[in-house]
Structures are given as C-alpha cells and as structure tokens.
Amino acid sequence: MRKMITASAALLATLEVSAINFDDYRTLLATNSCINCDLTNADLSGIDLKVADLTGTDFTGSDMTDVVLNKAILTNAILNYTVVTGGDFSEANLNGASLAGANLQRTNFLRAKLDGADFSYSNLQEATLIAASAIDTNFNHSVLSEAH
C-alpha cells in the first residue's frame, strides 16, 4: 500500500511539472485548428496536422517528432526548445515564428515561408530548406551542417 501511494505521488508530481492544457489539446485534435493555444510540453509526435491553423500557438518544450504540418499556418507560433526531428513543414507558413533552441534535424521546410522567424541556437542538421522564403530570418548560432 505504501509503495502504491509513493508511486501515485510521483506520477502526480510528474504530471504537474509537464502538465498541458488538455482543453486546447482536445480542440486541436477535434478541429485541426488551435489559434493562440497553449500546447507547451505536449506530446504531438507523429500527429498529422496538415493545413492546421496554429497561429500564435505556444508549443514550447513539446515533442513533435515526425509531426506532419505541411501547408499548416504557424505564423507567430512559439516552438522554442521543441523536438521536431523528421517533421514535415513543407509549404507551411512560419512567418514570425520562434524556433529558438529547437531540434529540427532532418526536418523538411521545402517551400516554407520562414520570413522573420527566429531559428537561433537551433539544430537544423540535414534539414531541407529548398525554395523556402527566409527574409530577415535569424539563424544565429544554428547548426546547419548538411542542410540543403
């Protein structure tokens, strides 16, 4: 009994530290849209969010490994310190988005709109940036080795 209570307390503490806004999470899954939502620390790995409207949504610290966001609208979204390895942002609109410190290895940004976005301190190793628009985009201190 004592072990069960200790385990339950540990699980509760973990949930409180990494708690996400479940109302926003449910809205996203039900409507494929979530404008100005709080999805910090969410597990969105492998989710198909093609053409989703995620304008201004905060994904800070989320796991977005292999997420599909092609043609999605992510203007002014916050993706700081996210893990998006292998993600697909082809033809997505990330104008004004912040992806500082994000792990974006092998992520596809083919024909994406990245104007005014902040990729500082991000890992873009082996990322695809072909035909992406990147006017006034910040890549300071980013890893771009083998990106094309």
N, C-alpha and C positions, 0 to 999 in steps of 0.2 A: 504494500500500500504506500509506504514512504517513498519507494523508488518511482511509483506511478505519479505521485504528487510532484516530486522533483522534476521528472521528465515533462510533466504538463506545464510547470512553471517555466522551464527552459524554453519550451515551444512557444509559450505566450510571450516571453521576452523577445524571442527571435521575431515573431510576428509584429510586435510593436516597433522594433527597430526598422524593419523593412516593410512596414505597412504601406499599402497602396490605397488609393481612392477607388473602392470597389464600384461605386455608382458610375464613375467615369469609365472604368474598365468595362462594365456591363453595357454602357451606352456605346462604346467603341465596337464591341463585338456584335451588338444588335443592329447598329445602323451604319457601320463602316465609316463613321464620322464622329469627331470629338474635338470641337473647337474650344481653344483655351482650357483644355482639361489638364488635370494633374495625374499623370501616369508615371510619376517618379518611382524608381525601383521595381517597375513591373516586369514580369516575365512574358515577353512578347515573341520569344524565339519561334521561328518557323511559321508565324502567322501570315496569312495572305491579306494584305491591306491595299490591294491595287485600287487606284483612283480615290482613296480615302481623303477626306478633308480634315487635316490635323493642324490647321492654322493656329499658331501660338501655343500649342500643347507642350507641356513640360515632361520630357522623358528622362530627365537626369538620373544616371545610375542604372538605367534599365538594361536588361538582357534582350537584345534584338537580333541575336544570331540567326542568320538565314531568313530574316524577315523579307517579305515581298512588298515593296512600296512603289512599284513603278507607276508613273503618272499621278502619284499622290501629291497633295498640296500640303507642304510643310513650311510655308512662309512664317518667319519669325518663331519657329519652333525651337525648343531648347533640348538638345541631345548631348549635353555635356557629360563626359565620363561614361557614355554608353558603350556597350559591346555590340557591334553590328557586323562582325566578321561574316563575309559571304552574303551580305544583304544586297538587295536589288532596288536601287533608287533611279533606274533608268527613266528618263523623261520626267522625273519628279521636279517639283518647284520647291527649292530650299532657299529661295532668296531671303536674306536677312536672318537665316537660322544660325544658331550657335552649336557647334560640334566640338568645342574645345576639349582636349584630352580624350577624345573618343577613340576606340579601337575599331578602325574601319578597314582592316586587312581584307584584301580580295573582294571589296565591295564594288558594285557596279553603279557608276554615275553617268553612264552613256547618255548624252544629250540632255543632261540635267541642268536646271537653272540654279546656279550657285552664287549669283551676284550678291555681294555684300555679306556673304556668310563668313563665319569665323571657324576655321579649322586649326587654330593654333594648338600646338602640342599634341596633335592627333597622329595616329599611326595609319597612314594611307598606303602602306606597303602592298604592292601588287594590285592596287585599285585601278579601275578603268575610269578614265576621265575624258575619253574621246568625245569630241564635239560638245563638251559641256561649256556653258557660259559661266565665266568666273571673273567678272569685272568687279574690282575693289574687294576681292576675296582675300582673307587673311590666312596664309599658310605658314606663318612664322613658327619656327621650331618644329615643324611637322616632319614626319618620316615619309618620304615619297619614293624610296628606292623601289625599282621595278614597277612603278606605276606607269601607266600609259594612257 
